[in-house]
Each structure stands twice: as C-alpha cells, then as structure tokens.
Amino acid sequence: MKGKEMVYKSFANKHILGAYLFPCKDLESNQPLFNDGFPSLIFMPRSSDDVILKEKGKIIRLQSAWVCCGVIQDTQWEIPDGLEYIMVLRFNPASFYSIFDIDPLIFQSNPICGFRDIVDETWCSVIDEMYQKESIAEKVSFLDEVFSSCYIENNLPYFLQAAIEHIDEQRGNTTVSDLLKKLGGRINHKWLHRNFVKYLGISPKKYISLQRFIYAYGHCGPEDSADLFDVALNSGYYDYNHFFKDFKQYLGIAPSRYSWA
C-alpha cells in the first residue's frame, strides 16, 4: 500500500527489520497490494476481523493475522468500512523461517497466507494472547518480548546478504550478471538462485525486478502522474512499455487508470 505509516522504534530484537502502523481510514475500498519480497506478518486491529482479497479474480478469505512473502501480483484488498489501521512486522528472512518452521517454497504459489494456516498451535496461542491486549502499545510490547526470546540462528549467508544490499543500493537497476561480477565471481548463478529461493521464495531476477518497480512506484504521485515516462526512465526502465508491463503485473491495472490519490 502507498501512504504514510508510523514506524515503531520499540522493537529491539534482531529478528524484526521493521514494525509499522498503516492508517487505513482514507484508503479506497479495493486497495491494490504489493510487497518487497521479504516475509511480513500483518495484524488487523481485532481477532474477529476478516480479510477479503481478490487475487486475479479469485476471492481469498483470511482471518485477522496474515502473512505475505515472495511476490504479490494483481491482488486487491477489500478494506472493511471503518478499519482504523493494520500493523505490519517485516522479518529477517532467516529468522522468520526458523522461528515459525516454515518452508519458503510455500510462498511461490501462495504469496499471501493466513498465519494460523501455516504455523502450529503454539503460535496460534501467542496470537490469541496478543489480541487480548487492549492498546496498540501493549500489543507491540508483547510481540517484542515474544520475538526477543527466540534464540535461533538468524543470519543470511554472507554473499546472499551482500547481493540483497547491492540490489537495494541500486534500487533494482542492475542485472543478475552484473550482480555476480559485483560479488567478485566468488559464487555462481546456481548458488545465487538456490539461496534466493531458499530464503526469499523468489529468484534473484524477480527480486531485482520487484525492487526496481518499488523505487519507480515510490516516485509516482498525484502531482506527477502525467510524467510517468520520465519516472520510468529515471528508475532504470529501458522504456515506458517495460514499466507499463510491470505495473500491470504487480497491481493489475494500467498506470493511467490507477488512483494516485
């Protein structure tokens, strides 16, 4: 989603890369969704809240806690009337799969899943306990304490971390071949592909494409939507048609029809 979010500073544990509160009151009822490829856990305000998504025309119903990872494409969220916010925890991938004992390959076919559908009863009980907390601050404090107590190996392989950092620094304006050269030829294409899929559930080429699109999307808005061609070129796209195809792939709609407000 595009919009202003509140960043929580109170998460001190190394497993969570960021914790955010997204206000939802001013969003349209059918909100296009996309993500950055990293595993994220999303909480609705109440345990009784349902989530209704439309993925390529297919209706998906989830409960109040849901997970996204891999690549979300052509998916809209039917935002309930009066929804105040959602809370999002963005995880270190190695931590996420170790903590919850989840195989990242499940996200290749289902980039959005109900949290309770992919974890054991212990974690379902944790979420039930979190929802018993009344305020957002109490929920955040509880979750921070829970994840801080998880003592597991959470480090990505060195060259995978270096690859991700380089792609992010280049804002996706690179290629797999250039990436391998940047890493000094110390790993090959097969190693890079295998480890991207293992920890992120997507290929390095797809991750590069996604980061380039996120950068371009972040520089579009109501005031400059008429200059999308310039935005696309400045973001590393070789022409507008290239950007148009990515926009349709990720958001399911043409840039000219998208509500930038």
N, C-alpha and C positions, 0 to 999 in steps of 0.2 A: 504494500500500500504506500501511496505517496502522501506525505503530510508531516506535521510536527509531532515529535514524540518526546516524552520525558525520559531521560537516561538516569537509571538508578546507580548511584555510586556505592551503595552499601554492600553490594555483592563482592566479597573479598576473596572468595575461593577461586582456585586456578582452573576449575572446570568450566566456568561460565565466562564467555568472552564479552557478553553484554546483556543487560536486563533493561527492558524498555516498556513504557506505558504509552499506548497509542490511543488518543481520544477518537471516538467513533461517531459522535453526535452529528457532525456535519458531513459525513460521508454519504455517497449515493447508496441506494438500496442494493444495487448489483455492483459490487466493488471488484474490479479485476485484481487478481493476486499474482505475485511472482516473488521469488526469493533469491538469495545469493549463493545457494548450493550448500551452505552449512546447516547442520541439524539444529532445528529450533523447536522449542516447546511453547505452545500458546495456550493461555488460560482465558476463558470467558469469566465475567465477574462472579457468576454463581454456578454451583454444581448442577442446577436444574436447566441451565441454558443449553440450547441445542445449536448445532452448527449445520447450516444447509449450504452446500456448494453445488455448482453446476460445472462439471468438467467435460468439455467438448459435447455439451448437450445432455450428459448423463447426470442425474441427481445423486448426490452423496450426502448422507446424514451422519453426523458425528455428535459425540457428547461434548461436554464443556471443555475438556482438555484434549488438545490435538497436536500432532507433530507434522512438521514439514522438513523435507530434505531432498537432495537431488535437484531436479528441475521441474518447476511448476509451469504448465503450459495451458493456455486457453481455459482458464478456470476463474469463475466469478463466485463471489460470496454474497449470499442474500442476507444482508445485515438486518437483524431484528429491530423493530421500532424501539426507540429509546435506549439502545445499547450505549452505555457510557464509555467503555474502554475495552481493550484487550491487553493482557500482559504477555510479553514475549521474552523468553530466555534463549539466547544464542550460545550454543555449546562449542567447546573444543571437540572436534570430531572424535578423536581417540578416546576422550573422556566419556562422551555420550554413549558410544557403542559398548564400552567396558562397564559403565555404571548400570546400564539397562539391559545388558546382554542381548543386544540386537545386531542382526546381520545387516550391514548397509545395503546389501543387494535387494532387500525388500522394497527399497525406495525407487528402484529403477522402473518398476511397473506401477507403483503407488507412491508418488511423492508426497501425498498428504494422507495421514492415517489417524485413526482415533488412538490416543495414547493408551487407553485401557485395553485396546485390542492387541497390542504388541509387547506389553510388559506383564510381569507376574503379579500375583495378588498383593505382595508386599508393597509394591509401588502404587498399586491402586489404593491401598490403605493410607499411604502417605498423602496422596492427593485428596482423599476424603478428609484427612485431618487438616490439610491446608485450607480447605473450603469452610472449615468450622471457624477459622479466624475471621474476625469482623472487618478489620480495616485492611487497606492495601499494604500499609507499612507492616502490619503483623504478618501478613502472608509472605511478604518479601523477606522479613527477618526469619521466619520459619524455614523457608526454602533455602536461604543462605546457610543456615545452620545444618540442614539436612545434607546439602551437597558438600559443605566443608568437611563433613565427617566421612566422606567417601575417599578412602585411601587406596587409590588404584593407579596403575601406570597410565599416564595421560599424554605422553609425548608422541608427536608425529615423527616419522623418520626424518632425519635432518634434511635430506635432499627434497623430500616432499614439501616440508615447511619452507625451504628456500624457493621452491618452484611457486608455491602459493603466494609468497611475499613478492616475488618478481612480477607475477601476473597482476597482483593488486597495485603495485607501484606503477606498472604500465597501463593500468586501467583497462586491461584486456586488449590493448593494442600491441599484440605480439602473436607469434605462432608457436606451435609445438617444436618445430625445428630450431627457431631462434632461442626458445627456452632451453633446449638441450645444449646448445652452444654456450649459453649463459652459465650453465652449470658445469662447464668445462669438459664435457664429454665423459663425465665420470659415471653416468647412468645411461641406459639406452631407452628407446621408445617403449619397449615392452615393460620394463621396470616402472616407468613413469605411469603408463596406462594402468597397470595392475594396482599400483598403490593409490592412485586417484580413485579408482573404482572401490578399492577396499575401504578407504576412509571417508570418501565423499559420496560414493554411489554413482558417480558420473565420470566420464572420460576427461582428460586434460583439455582436449579440443572444445568440449562442451562447456567446461568451466571458463575457459578463455572467452568464448562467445557470450556467456552469461554476464561476465564482468564488464565486457565492452558495452553490452546493452544497458546494464545498470548505470554505468557512467553517463551514457548518452541520455537515458531517461531522466536522470537526475538534473540534467541541464536544460530540460524542456519545461515549459510552464505556460500559463495563460498569456503572459506578455510576449512570448517569443515563439508561439506555436506555428506562426507563419514562416519562421526561419528554420524549419526542421532540417532542410538540406544542409545548411551551414553547421548545425549541431551534429548531424551525422558525420560529416567530413572531419570536423574537429575532434570527433570521438574515435576516429580510426576506421570508419566505414569507407570502402572504396567508392561507393556511390549511394544515392538515395534509395535505390531499389533494394540494396543489401540491407539497409536499415529497416525499410518497409517490411521485408520478409521476416526479420527478427521480431519486429513489433507485433506482426500478426501471429507469429508463432507463440510468443510469450503471453500476449494479452488478448489474443483472439479477435482483434479489431484493428482497423486501419488507423494510423495516427491522426488523419483528418477527421475521424469520427469520434475520437477519444475526448472525454470531458476533462480538460486540464484543470478546471477549477476545483 
